């Protein structure tokens, strides 16, 4: 029988002991936590005005790497959305805007200045630098965030750490430690990773029945 014991847990991290499971399945949970649990990230950026010294492409890249709070109960992956539109809809896309200017002195523009149409989906940290503006320089843009998976791009990885270690010589006891980027609670990342593993095993079992 598989047993899971929580040793440590808060919003950003969770440490559990997993007993009675083969290492390959325990490691699959670790990998799925990184690559299969979806999160929100900025994927498209429309630059309306940029008089800073930084290229548009670099600004877009920085925006994509800013972790965003994610609600998986309210949004779906673009490929699963019934809008079937490349432009997206309120169920699969969130608009964030940035409109910043330096008046009489140089200043840094931070992630907290991004304004989201969804009060929940916003940067997990307000002090991530985006661009530095010299006097009379400005940046104005629209950024579109969507759900994605870490296997597609690192910006959608919900974890900063996902580690599996054997606890003792007993090969069916492991310690799994997951640290969240802040997009999702660590406990939800673990739960969703286990759900992905279960779904994959069920699908594999059904395919075996077809072979027989």
Secondary structure, 3 states (H helix, E strand, C coil): CCEEEEEEECCCEEEEEEECCCHHHHHHHHHHHHHCCCEEEEEEEEEEEECCCCCHHHHHHHHHCCCECCCCCCCCCHHHCCCCCCCCCCCCCEEEEEEEECCCCCEEEEHHHCEECCCCCCECCCCCEEEEECCCCEEEEEEEEEEECCCCCHHHCCEEEEEEEECCCCCCEEEEEEEECCCCCHHHHHHHHHHHHHHHHHHHHHHHHHHC
